[in-house]
Every structure is written in C-alpha cells, then in structure tokens.
C-alpha cells in the first residue's frame, strides 16, 4: 500500500467523500445518448435567435423535429454521424424533454460542437453563456454540470443554442447521471493555447497562444496569469533554460524564435531560424537551443550569443524536438516519414534514425527521461506512444493511450509520463511498466503538456477553450504497514489498474487511486482543493 498524507480538515473531508467503508462505485447512466432522436429544432440567421429560447415557457410548436447529430457534413470525422442538416454560418436551437427518477444527482451535459454552444436546463443557463470552440469536434469535448437543485423527478427540459462561424457546423450531445464532478476550474489564458514549458526554479509556467500571438506567464503558486508577452506570428513550441531564466518561443509563421527574459517578461531578442519552426528544446548544460523547422532541419542556437551556430538536416517535416542533457542527444520527430532523427549534440550530426508509429504534426509530442534514458513519442494517428531506448536507439515498447495523442511530458522524479489526448484527457503512464495507470479529464482539445517536478504539477494547454488544466499527481511515498490513523495522520492508498487502451471519445474515462481496494478517487485537477470521483464499475 502507498501512503499519502492528509492533514486537518482537508483530510477529514476527503475521508468522508471517499467512504472508506467500501461503498459500491456509481455507474454513469446515459439519459440522452449521442445521435438521439426526436429533437425539436430551428435554424436562425446569425444574431436572430430569440433571447428566451431557453425558457420553459418558450413556444417551440413551430419547430421541426429531427435527429442528432446536426451538421453540414465535411472533413471532420464526426461529420459522418450527421442525421439532420445544419447550414454553416447560422445559429441552431434544439430543445428536448427527458425524464429523471426521484433523487437524481450529478447530471452532466456532454457536448460535441463546431463552433460555439450555450446550454440551458429547466430554464437555467448551466454553461455560463456562449462557450467558444474551434477546430473539429470530438466526443465529450465540453462538459457542463447541472446543480442537483435544478433536477426534478419526471419531466425536464434541455435547450441548446449552437453557433457556426464557417467551414463546417456540427452539434451532438449526451446527458449523463452520476457522471461525477465536472473537470475543476482551469487557468484562462489566450486564444488557442498550444505549447507549455515550466521553469521549476521560478515556479513559472509559459503558454504559447497560437492565435493571440503572445505568451501567458502563469505563477505556479497561485495559478494566475501574471504577465502576457507579445511574440511573433503563430507561436507554437516553447522551452525554458532554468539556469539563465530565458524562455524560447518558436514562431511558426515568422520563421523566428523569440527570446524572453523571465525576470522582466519582455522579449530581449528575436533569432531568425528556418522555415515554419514548431518545436523547440533546451539543453541547460550546454546552453544550446534546438528548433525543429518545417524545412527539414534543426537550427542550433547558442544561448549566450543568440545566434544560429549550426543547421542540422533531418527527416521530412520535423516538428517535435527534445533533449537528453545527460547524454547530449537531441531527438527530432519527422512526422511526414514516421521516424525520429537522433542528433549528437557535440558534433551536430544525425547518428541514428528510429522508425516509430504514426507521428503527430504539431511540435509538442516528444519528451525524454534523462534518468532512464527513455524517449517518449506521441503518435497522433496510432493513438499510442513509442518508447525508445536511448542506448540502443530502438523502440522497446508501444503504449496504447487515448485517441489522437498530441503532447507528452515526463516527470523524471516519479518516472511518470503524461500524454495529452485529443479526446480531452491525459493518459498517465508508469515508466517502469509502460502501462497507463490513470486517465485524467482535462479541457477541450489538449495540445501541449509540461511538468514541474518540484511541485508534481502537470500543466495542459487546452487549445479549443483557451485554458490550462493543472493536475496534481502526488509522488508515491515509502510504503508503510501502519493502518490508517485518525484524521491528520496518514491514509494508506494504492494505485489501481486502468484501461490502458480506452478511447477517451467513447466515454468519460475516470482516473483513480484505489482506497483500501474499495472506493476510488480521481487524480486531482486542481482548482485549489481536492476533487473526488468514484471509480466507474467495469
């Protein structure tokens, strides 16, 4: 058994919530499924939707009746499920009644949308207004929890307004009971957060905002944005040298790297690099910065002079890049040809090429554990992670994760690997066993992920909802045979198994740590407190 210390009132609340007496886990009940039938709906011109459409007294007798999903058709995968046409550049209102049993609790509305959505339940807005979204829709991408006080035995009314802003439109949803709590609060940042990097020494987190063309600086102690730094066009990858407190941002459309001084939060210089830079990584020991350029090469920047000292040819379409400072090896992911170039940092030459699965094109999907000399590559289309042995330059394991993995990060201290999946969650891999031990729900369309090993906080950039999820993964203390004492002491916890290959788009994956083999609690996505969820029965 593992031990996690619970102190004072927090420990008391957690013990009460967990129900250590061995209560049975609640199973989510699907009240309205995806592709449900019998919606009442109407299409409106932009800006003409009646303001009272969510009211229970609103007259929808003139609405048409149709089935979900609603959409325009197009190239996004979920468009194949469209049953009712919804033209682009219009607004759509759908209304549906449903019955609940007496004592119903924990209702959540899970929405898949392109572009924006607003949700009412029994006349009350539960989405907090219109929630903006971009890119292709995914299942369960937005989660809106309803207060139990809104739920009533018998008839209930769901009303949804969807807004399309061009290209493709899509709306589908499902309603769950006993869904557990919604993902806890996140840190709002700019538009289209993409890459994330951490300076553990300063406890600062740097988030590139692709469409805002700036970098949000988060104070890791308060989880608040303390500065916003303008950079180049379409900032993508980001990396930090903790020793110099310099932050490096790859500007994909400016063909440059912005160098930010972490003390003043200002850009002190801009370094021209190759075309279409995406990924960036730092070797703190040599003060070298490596930039993966779309022109099939890696630029090497001297951090002292802020000049490019070498350009290393690699494979086709390099995107992600990572460094092992212990071995001075650099790993560049060539997504167009599904392999990884291994660069020797002393000579700036490619010394090996490692074939992997289907790579990802976004420049955040490779990470290194210097302690084990293992390299982790997120394979977008394979929905898995390749594990490369840095000694032999061979793939020693392939770990199934969620759908569409994009970003990956490593905590060397705990040997945990965190993989951001397009299905709105993070897979947690045990580096010793190469198995997924938990799945953590986060925001919409997570891209980059980074770890502060000093605080065991994991930061996930949610590209579609302009936020960063903050996950706390407590380290595993030394096992103790002592039984659980009174509140304020130590409660024995043991991590349980998890479905390593569960597709996050199919159902809300419920991460957990098993409590005395009976109840279970989620990894806490922090909003300043523990959030607890019981394990779903399988």
C-alpha positions as CSV (number, residue, x, y, z in Angstrom):
1,X,0.0,0.0,0.0
2,X,1.1,3.6,-0.7
3,X,0.8,6.4,1.8
4,X,-0.4,9.9,1.1
5,X,-0.6,12.4,4.0
6,X,-3.9,14.1,4.6
7,X,-3.9,16.9,7.0
8,X,-6.6,18.6,9.0
9,X,-10.0,19.5,7.6
10,X,-8.9,18.6,4.0
11,X,-8.1,15.1,5.2
12,X,-11.4,14.8,7.1
13,X,-13.4,15.9,4.0
14,X,-11.5,13.5,1.7
15,X,-12.2,10.6,4.1
16,X,-15.9,11.4,4.2
17,X,-16.2,11.8,0.5
18,X,-14.3,8.6,-0.3
19,X,-16.4,6.5,2.0
20,X,-13.7,4.1,3.2
21,X,-16.3,1.6,4.3
22,X,-16.2,0.0,0.8
23,X,-19.2,1.6,-0.9
24,X,-20.0,0.4,-4.4
25,X,-18.9,2.6,-7.2
26,X,-21.6,4.6,-9.1
27,X,-22.0,3.8,-12.7
28,X,-22.9,6.8,-15.0
29,X,-26.4,6.4,-16.5
30,X,-26.9,7.7,-20.1
31,X,-30.2,9.7,-20.1
32,X,-29.8,11.1,-23.6
33,X,-27.3,9.3,-25.9
34,X,-25.4,10.7,-28.8
35,X,-27.4,10.5,-32.1
36,X,-30.6,10.7,-30.1
37,X,-33.9,11.1,-31.9
38,X,-36.8,13.4,-31.5
39,X,-35.2,16.8,-31.0
40,X,-37.3,19.9,-31.7
41,X,-35.1,22.3,-33.7
42,X,-35.0,25.5,-35.7
43,X,-32.2,27.3,-37.7
44,X,-31.8,31.0,-37.3
45,X,-29.8,33.7,-39.2
46,X,-26.8,35.0,-37.2
47,X,-27.9,37.2,-34.3
48,X,-31.7,36.5,-34.6
49,X,-32.1,33.7,-32.1
50,X,-34.8,34.7,-29.6
51,X,-33.4,35.7,-26.2
52,X,-35.8,33.5,-24.3
53,X,-35.2,30.3,-26.3
54,X,-34.0,28.5,-23.1
55,X,-37.2,29.3,-21.1
56,X,-39.6,26.5,-20.2
57,X,-42.4,28.7,-21.5
58,X,-40.9,29.4,-24.9
59,X,-43.2,28.3,-27.7
60,X,-41.4,25.8,-29.9
61,X,-44.6,24.4,-31.6
62,X,-43.4,25.7,-35.0
63,X,-40.0,23.9,-34.7
64,X,-39.2,21.0,-36.9
65,X,-38.5,17.5,-35.5
66,X,-35.1,15.8,-36.3
67,X,-32.4,13.5,-35.1
68,X,-28.8,14.2,-33.9
69,X,-26.2,14.7,-35.0
70,X,-26.8,18.1,-36.6
71,X,-24.2,19.4,-39.1
72,X,-23.1,20.5,-42.5
73,X,-21.1,17.5,-43.5
74,X,-17.4,17.9,-44.2
75,X,-13.9,16.5,-43.5
76,X,-14.0,16.3,-39.7
77,X,-14.5,12.7,-38.5
78,X,-17.8,13.2,-36.6
79,X,-19.5,14.6,-39.7
80,X,-20.1,11.0,-40.7
81,X,-22.7,10.8,-37.9
82,X,-24.8,13.8,-39.2
83,X,-28.5,12.9,-39.5
84,X,-30.0,16.4,-39.8
85,X,-28.6,19.3,-41.9
86,X,-27.5,22.4,-40.1
87,X,-26.2,25.1,-42.6
88,X,-22.9,26.8,-41.9
89,X,-22.8,30.4,-40.8
90,X,-26.2,30.1,-39.0
91,X,-27.4,29.5,-35.5
92,X,-29.3,26.4,-34.3
93,X,-31.7,25.9,-31.4
94,X,-32.5,22.4,-30.2
95,X,-34.9,21.5,-27.4
96,X,-35.6,18.1,-25.9
97,X,-37.6,16.9,-22.9
98,X,-36.5,13.9,-20.8
99,X,-37.5,12.2,-17.6
100,X,-35.5,11.7,-14.4
101,X,-36.1,9.4,-11.5
102,X,-36.6,10.7,-7.9
103,X,-33.4,11.6,-6.3
104,X,-31.3,12.0,-9.5
105,X,-27.9,13.6,-8.9
106,X,-24.7,14.6,-10.7
107,X,-26.2,15.4,-14.1
108,X,-23.8,16.5,-16.8
109,X,-24.4,17.6,-20.4
110,X,-21.6,16.5,-22.7
111,X,-21.4,18.5,-25.9
112,X,-19.6,18.0,-29.2
113,X,-19.6,21.3,-31.1
114,X,-18.3,23.2,-34.1
115,X,-18.2,26.1,-33.3
116,X,-19.9,27.6,-30.2
117,X,-22.6,26.5,-27.7
118,X,-24.8,27.6,-24.9
119,X,-26.8,25.2,-22.7
120,X,-30.0,25.7,-20.6
121,X,-31.5,23.1,-18.2
122,X,-35.1,23.8,-17.0
123,X,-34.7,27.4,-17.9
124,X,-31.4,28.0,-16.2
125,X,-28.1,28.7,-18.1
126,X,-25.6,26.0,-17.0
127,X,-22.9,26.9,-19.5
128,X,-22.2,30.4,-18.2
129,X,-23.1,31.9,-21.5
130,X,-21.9,31.1,-25.0
131,X,-18.7,28.9,-25.0
132,X,-16.5,29.4,-28.0
133,X,-14.7,26.5,-29.7
134,X,-12.6,25.9,-32.8
135,X,-11.3,23.0,-34.8
136,X,-13.0,19.7,-35.4
137,X,-15.5,18.5,-32.8
138,X,-14.7,15.5,-30.6
139,X,-16.9,13.4,-28.3
140,X,-17.4,14.8,-24.8
141,X,-15.3,17.8,-25.7
142,X,-17.3,20.2,-23.4
143,X,-18.8,19.2,-20.1
144,X,-21.5,21.2,-18.3
145,X,-22.5,20.1,-14.8
146,X,-26.0,20.9,-13.6
147,X,-26.7,21.7,-9.9
148,X,-28.7,19.0,-8.2
149,X,-31.2,21.7,-7.2
150,X,-32.2,22.0,-10.9
151,X,-33.1,18.4,-11.3
152,X,-36.7,17.2,-10.7
153,X,-38.4,13.9,-10.8
154,X,-40.3,13.4,-14.1
155,X,-40.1,15.9,-17.0
156,X,-37.0,18.1,-17.5
157,X,-36.2,20.4,-20.4
158,X,-32.8,20.7,-22.2
159,X,-32.4,23.7,-24.6
160,X,-29.2,24.4,-26.6
161,X,-28.1,27.2,-28.9
162,X,-25.3,26.4,-31.3
163,X,-23.5,29.0,-33.4
164,X,-21.5,28.2,-36.5
165,X,-18.8,30.6,-37.8
166,X,-18.0,29.0,-41.2
167,X,-16.3,26.0,-42.9
168,X,-18.2,23.2,-41.1
169,X,-21.0,23.0,-38.5
170,X,-21.7,20.3,-36.0
171,X,-23.7,19.6,-32.8
172,X,-24.4,16.5,-30.9
173,X,-24.7,15.8,-27.1
174,X,-25.4,13.3,-24.5
175,X,-26.7,13.6,-20.9
176,X,-25.4,11.5,-18.0
177,X,-26.5,11.0,-14.5
178,X,-24.0,10.1,-11.7
179,X,-21.3,11.5,-14.0
180,X,-19.1,12.6,-11.2
181,X,-17.9,16.2,-10.9
182,X,-17.1,18.2,-14.0
183,X,-13.4,19.0,-14.6
184,X,-12.5,21.5,-11.9
185,X,-11.6,25.1,-12.8
186,X,-8.6,25.8,-15.0
187,X,-6.4,28.9,-15.7
188,X,-7.7,31.1,-18.5
189,X,-5.0,32.1,-21.0
190,X,-5.1,33.4,-24.6
191,X,-6.7,32.1,-27.8
192,X,-5.5,28.7,-29.0
193,X,-3.0,27.7,-26.3
194,X,-0.5,25.4,-27.9
195,X,2.8,24.7,-26.2
196,X,3.7,24.7,-22.4
197,X,7.0,25.0,-20.6
198,X,7.9,25.3,-16.9
199,X,10.8,26.9,-15.1
200,X,10.9,24.9,-11.9
201,X,13.3,27.2,-10.2
202,X,11.0,30.2,-10.5
203,X,7.8,28.2,-10.5
204,X,6.6,29.9,-13.7
205,X,4.6,28.3,-16.5
206,X,4.8,29.7,-20.1
207,X,2.0,29.0,-22.5
208,X,2.1,30.0,-26.2
209,X,-1.2,31.3,-27.5
210,X,-1.3,30.4,-31.2
211,X,-4.0,32.9,-32.3
212,X,-3.3,35.6,-29.7
213,X,0.3,35.7,-30.8
214,X,1.5,36.0,-27.3
215,X,2.7,34.0,-24.3
216,X,0.8,33.8,-21.0
217,X,3.0,33.6,-17.9
218,X,1.4,31.7,-15.0
219,X,2.5,31.9,-11.4
220,X,2.6,28.3,-10.3
221,X,1.9,29.2,-6.7
222,X,-1.4,31.0,-7.4
223,X,-2.4,29.5,-10.7
224,X,-2.9,33.0,-12.1
225,X,-1.6,34.8,-15.2
226,X,0.9,37.4,-14.1
227,X,2.0,38.6,-17.5
228,X,1.3,38.4,-21.2
229,X,4.2,38.8,-23.6
230,X,3.7,39.6,-27.3
231,X,5.8,37.5,-29.6
232,X,5.8,36.5,-33.3
233,X,3.2,35.1,-35.6
234,X,1.6,31.8,-34.6
235,X,3.8,30.9,-31.6
236,X,4.0,27.1,-31.2
237,X,6.7,25.3,-29.2
238,X,8.2,26.8,-26.1
239,X,11.1,25.8,-23.9
240,X,12.9,27.3,-20.8
241,X,16.5,27.3,-19.6
242,X,16.2,27.4,-15.8
243,X,19.8,28.4,-15.4
244,X,19.6,31.6,-17.4
245,X,15.8,32.2,-16.9
246,X,15.4,32.6,-20.7
247,X,12.3,31.4,-22.5
248,X,12.4,30.4,-26.2
249,X,9.3,30.6,-28.4
250,X,9.1,29.2,-31.9
251,X,7.0,31.5,-34.1
252,X,5.7,29.2,-36.9
253,X,4.7,32.0,-39.3
254,X,7.5,34.4,-38.6
255,X,10.4,31.9,-39.1
256,X,11.9,33.1,-35.8
257,X,12.5,32.4,-32.2
258,X,11.5,35.0,-29.6
259,X,13.8,35.1,-26.5
260,X,12.0,36.2,-23.4
261,X,13.8,37.3,-20.2
262,X,12.0,35.6,-17.4
263,X,12.8,38.3,-14.9
264,X,11.2,41.2,-16.9
265,X,8.8,39.2,-19.0
266,X,10.0,41.0,-22.1
267,X,11.4,39.9,-25.5
268,X,15.1,40.7,-25.4
269,X,15.9,39.5,-28.9
270,X,14.4,37.6,-31.9
271,X,16.5,35.0,-33.7
272,X,15.9,34.1,-37.3
273,X,15.7,30.3,-37.9
274,X,14.5,28.0,-40.7
275,X,11.0,28.0,-42.3
276,X,8.0,27.0,-40.2
277,X,9.6,26.4,-36.8
278,X,7.4,24.4,-34.5
279,X,9.2,22.5,-31.8
280,X,11.9,23.9,-29.5
281,X,14.0,22.4,-26.7
282,X,16.9,23.4,-24.5
283,X,20.0,21.8,-23.2
284,X,20.7,23.7,-19.9
285,X,24.1,22.2,-19.6
286,X,25.4,23.5,-22.9
287,X,23.1,26.5,-23.2
288,X,22.1,25.3,-26.7
289,X,18.6,25.6,-28.1
290,X,17.2,23.3,-30.7
291,X,14.5,24.4,-33.1
292,X,12.6,21.9,-35.4
293,X,11.9,23.7,-38.7
294,X,9.4,22.6,-41.3
295,X,12.2,22.9,-43.9
296,X,13.5,19.5,-42.8
297,X,16.2,20.7,-40.5
298,X,17.0,21.7,-36.9
299,X,18.5,25.1,-36.0
300,X,21.0,25.1,-33.2
301,X,21.1,28.4,-31.3
302,X,23.9,29.5,-28.9
303,X,22.1,30.8,-25.8
304,X,25.0,33.1,-24.9
305,X,25.1,35.0,-28.3
306,X,21.6,34.3,-29.5
307,X,22.9,33.3,-32.9
308,X,22.4,30.1,-35.0
309,X,25.7,28.2,-34.9
310,X,24.6,25.1,-36.9
311,X,21.8,23.8,-39.1
312,X,21.3,20.0,-39.0
313,X,19.5,18.3,-41.8
314,X,17.0,15.7,-40.6
315,X,14.0,13.9,-42.0
316,X,10.8,15.2,-43.7
317,X,8.6,17.5,-41.7
318,X,10.3,17.7,-38.3
319,X,8.0,19.1,-35.6
320,X,8.6,17.9,-32.0
321,X,12.1,18.1,-30.5
322,X,13.5,17.1,-27.1
323,X,17.0,16.9,-25.5
324,X,18.6,14.5,-23.0
325,X,21.1,16.8,-21.2
326,X,22.8,13.8,-19.7
327,X,23.8,12.2,-23.0
328,X,23.7,15.4,-25.0
329,X,21.5,13.7,-27.6
330,X,18.7,15.6,-29.4
331,X,15.5,13.8,-30.7
332,X,13.6,15.4,-33.7
333,X,10.3,13.8,-34.8
334,X,9.9,13.7,-38.5
335,X,6.1,13.4,-38.8
336,X,5.9,13.1,-42.6
337,X,8.0,9.9,-42.7
338,X,7.2,8.5,-39.2
339,X,10.7,8.4,-37.7
340,X,12.9,10.2,-35.2
341,X,16.3,11.6,-36.0
342,X,18.9,11.3,-33.2
343,X,21.4,14.2,-33.2
344,X,24.7,14.1,-31.4
345,X,24.9,17.4,-29.6
346,X,28.7,17.7,-29.7
347,X,29.1,17.2,-33.5
348,X,25.6,18.4,-34.6
349,X,25.2,15.3,-36.8
350,X,22.5,12.7,-37.1
351,X,23.8,9.5,-35.6
352,X,20.7,7.3,-35.9
353,X,17.1,7.2,-37.3
354,X,14.5,5.4,-35.3
355,X,11.2,4.3,-37.0
356,X,8.1,4.8,-34.9
357,X,4.3,4.6,-35.5
358,X,2.3,7.4,-36.9
359,X,3.7,10.7,-35.7
360,X,1.9,14.0,-34.9
361,X,2.3,17.3,-36.8
362,X,2.1,19.8,-34.0
363,X,5.5,20.0,-32.5
364,X,4.8,19.0,-28.9
365,X,4.9,15.2,-29.0
366,X,8.3,14.0,-27.8
367,X,9.9,14.0,-24.3
368,X,12.9,12.5,-22.5
369,X,13.5,11.0,-19.1
370,X,17.3,11.7,-18.6
371,X,17.4,9.3,-15.6
372,X,16.2,6.2,-17.5
373,X,17.4,7.4,-21.0
374,X,14.0,6.7,-22.4
375,X,12.4,8.8,-25.1
376,X,8.6,9.0,-25.5
377,X,7.0,9.9,-28.8
378,X,3.2,10.6,-29.1
379,X,1.8,9.1,-32.3
380,X,-1.3,11.0,-33.4
381,X,-2.8,8.6,-35.8
382,X,-1.7,5.4,-34.0
383,X,-3.2,6.6,-30.7
384,X,-0.2,5.3,-28.9
385,X,3.2,6.3,-27.5
386,X,6.5,4.8,-28.8
387,X,9.1,4.2,-26.1
388,X,12.7,4.5,-27.4
389,X,15.7,3.2,-25.5
390,X,18.3,5.9,-25.8
391,X,21.2,3.4,-25.5
392,X,20.2,1.2,-28.4
393,X,18.1,3.7,-30.4
394,X,15.3,1.1,-30.7
395,X,11.6,1.1,-29.8
396,X,11.3,-1.1,-26.8
397,X,7.5,-0.6,-26.2
398,X,4.4,0.8,-27.7
399,X,1.8,2.0,-25.2
400,X,-1.8,2.4,-26.2
401,X,-3.3,5.7,-24.9
402,X,-6.3,7.8,-25.7
403,X,-7.4,9.0,-29.2
404,X,-5.2,11.4,-31.1
405,X,-2.3,12.0,-28.6
406,X,-0.5,15.3,-29.3
407,X,1.7,16.3,-26.4
408,X,3.9,14.4,-24.0
409,X,5.9,15.3,-20.9
410,X,8.0,13.4,-18.3
411,X,8.4,13.8,-14.6
412,X,11.9,12.2,-14.0
413,X,11.4,12.1,-10.3
414,X,8.3,9.9,-10.3
415,X,9.0,8.3,-13.7
416,X,5.5,9.2,-14.9
417,X,4.7,10.2,-18.4
418,X,1.8,12.5,-19.2
419,X,0.2,12.3,-22.7
420,X,-2.4,14.9,-23.9
421,X,-5.0,13.1,-26.0
422,X,-7.4,14.7,-28.5
423,X,-10.3,13.1,-26.6
424,X,-10.0,15.8,-23.9
425,X,-7.9,13.8,-21.4
426,X,-4.4,12.9,-20.3
427,X,-3.1,9.4,-20.1
428,X,-0.7,8.8,-17.2
429,X,2.0,6.1,-18.0
430,X,4.1,4.4,-15.4
431,X,7.6,4.5,-16.9
432,X,8.6,1.3,-15.1
433,X,5.9,-0.9,-16.5
434,X,5.0,1.1,-19.7
435,X,1.3,0.9,-18.8
436,X,-1.4,3.5,-18.4
437,X,-2.2,3.8,-14.7
438,X,-4.8,6.6,-14.9
439,X,-6.7,8.9,-17.2
440,X,-7.4,12.5,-16.2
441,X,-10.1,14.5,-17.8
442,X,-9.0,18.0,-18.9
443,X,-10.3,20.8,-21.2
444,X,-11.1,20.8,-24.8
445,X,-8.6,19.6,-27.4
446,X,-5.4,19.5,-25.2
447,X,-2.1,20.1,-27.1
448,X,1.0,20.8,-25.1
449,X,1.8,19.4,-21.6
450,X,4.6,20.2,-19.2
451,X,5.7,19.1,-15.7
452,X,7.1,20.9,-12.7
453,X,9.0,18.0,-11.0
454,X,9.5,20.2,-7.9
455,X,5.8,20.6,-7.2
456,X,4.5,17.5,-9.1
457,X,2.1,19.8,-11.1
458,X,1.3,19.0,-14.7
459,X,0.2,21.8,-17.0
460,X,-2.0,21.0,-20.0
461,X,-2.8,23.6,-22.7
462,X,-6.4,23.2,-23.8
463,X,-6.3,24.5,-27.4
464,X,-10.0,24.9,-28.0
465,X,-11.2,26.5,-24.8
466,X,-8.3,28.9,-24.1
467,X,-7.3,27.4,-20.8
468,X,-4.6,25.4,-18.9
469,X,-5.6,22.5,-16.7
470,X,-3.4,22.0,-13.6
471,X,-3.1,18.4,-12.5
472,X,-1.5,17.3,-9.2
473,X,0.0,13.8,-9.2
474,X,1.3,13.2,-5.7
475,X,4.5,11.1,-5.5
476,X,4.3,7.6,-4.1
477,X,5.9,7.8,-0.6
478,X,7.6,4.9,1.1
479,X,5.1,2.1,1.8
480,X,4.1,1.7,5.5
481,X,2.4,-1.2,7.2
482,X,0.7,1.1,9.7
483,X,-3.1,1.1,9.5
484,X,-4.9,4.4,8.8
485,X,-4.8,6.5,12.0
486,X,-7.1,9.4,12.9
487,X,-7.5,12.4,10.7
488,X,-4.3,14.4,10.4
489,X,-2.2,11.2,10.1
490,X,-1.6,9.0,7.1
491,X,-4.1,7.2,5.0
492,X,-2.9,4.2,3.0
493,X,-3.6,4.5,-0.7
494,X,-2.7,2.1,-3.5
495,X,-3.0,3.0,-7.2
496,X,-5.3,0.6,-9.0
497,X,-5.1,-0.6,-12.7
498,X,-6.7,1.4,-15.5
499,X,-7.9,0.5,-19.0
500,X,-4.7,1.4,-20.9
501,X,-6.3,1.5,-24.4
502,X,-9.7,3.0,-23.6
503,X,-10.6,5.6,-26.2
504,X,-11.4,8.8,-24.5
505,X,-14.0,9.7,-27.1
506,X,-16.2,6.7,-26.1
507,X,-16.9,7.5,-22.5
508,X,-15.7,9.8,-19.7
509,X,-12.6,7.9,-18.5
510,X,-12.5,8.0,-14.7
511,X,-8.9,8.2,-13.3
512,X,-8.5,7.0,-9.8
513,X,-6.3,5.8,-7.0
514,X,-7.9,2.8,-5.2
515,X,-8.6,3.3,-1.5
516,X,-8.1,0.1,0.6
517,X,-9.2,-1.8,-2.5
518,X,-12.7,-0.5,-2.3
519,X,-13.5,3.1,-3.1
520,X,-11.6,5.3,-5.6
521,X,-10.6,9.0,-6.1
522,X,-9.6,10.8,-9.2
523,X,-6.3,12.4,-9.7
524,X,-7.0,16.0,-8.7
525,X,-7.2,18.6,-11.5
526,X,-6.5,21.4,-9.1
527,X,-8.7,24.4,-8.5
528,X,-7.3,24.9,-5.0
529,X,-8.8,21.8,-3.5
530,X,-9.2,18.0,-3.8
531,X,-11.9,16.8,-6.2
532,X,-13.1,13.3,-5.7
533,X,-14.7,10.9,-8.1
534,X,-15.7,7.3,-7.6
535,X,-14.4,4.6,-9.9
536,X,-16.7,3.5,-12.7
537,X,-17.6,-0.2,-12.5
538,X,-16.3,-2.2,-15.4
